[in-house]
Amino acid sequence: MAYSKHEHYNEEVTAKLIDNYRSTIQELGEDADREGLIKTPERVAKAMQYLTQGYRMDAKEILNSAKFQESYSEMVIVKDIELYSMCEHHMLPFFGKAHIAYIPNGYITGLSKLARVVDCFARRMQVQERMTHQILDAIQETLNPQGVAVVIEAKHLCMMMRGVQKQNSVTTTSAFSGQFEKNETRSEFLKLITADLY
């Protein structure tokens, strides 16, 4: 049986994007009818819809889908969550890792849901600073924990490929609420996300 791949995209949006990308290719001086480029507008149209699927996701709904009552009240950390996003200023990728912690206050959520919340906000045209706070706010508002901590480390191709062209620069952003605003709790979190425990 032949390989078959099934993907679902909004046909109207896809058609408009195809026209736009075909025009862009031509405006840049290329031949959009050249063999290697004939299907490129369609591929990019679908890729862009995939890369921005976060607009069609609801972070609070994700967290509530696996929200459980639990008496556990110590720090919960999920670190090294891979993220891929797109700088809204140049539409070039930035990528890295997110580290998230929260201290439950009667409710916990499925660990994978924290990673999905990262995707929800990363799969949009973004700035890292805003995304950091969006992740924190979604967790704080949905679970109402004693505190939330979010740290993101990322490399930005808009700095690496163009502009200042600094290949080794890493941008780190952080946001803290509740108990994590206390130096002792924040220091414990920062120590744990930098430790190699296994």
ZIBELRA-V458307 format. One record per helix or strand. SS is the DSSP state (H for helix, E for strand). FROM is the first residue (numbers start at 0). LEN is the number of residues. If there is no record, write none. Layout:
# ZIBELRA-V458307
ss: {SS & SS}
from: {FROM & FROM}
len: {LEN & LEN}
This chain:
# ZIBELRA-V458307
ss: {H & H & H & H & H & E & E & E & E & H & E & H & E & H & E & H & H}
from: {10 & 34 & 39 & 52 & 58 & 66 & 74 & 92 & 106 & 110 & 124 & 127 & 146 & 156 & 170 & 178 & 182}
len: {17 & 3 & 12 & 4 & 6 & 3 & 13 & 11 & 3 & 12 & 2 & 16 & 10 & 4 & 8 & 3 & 12}
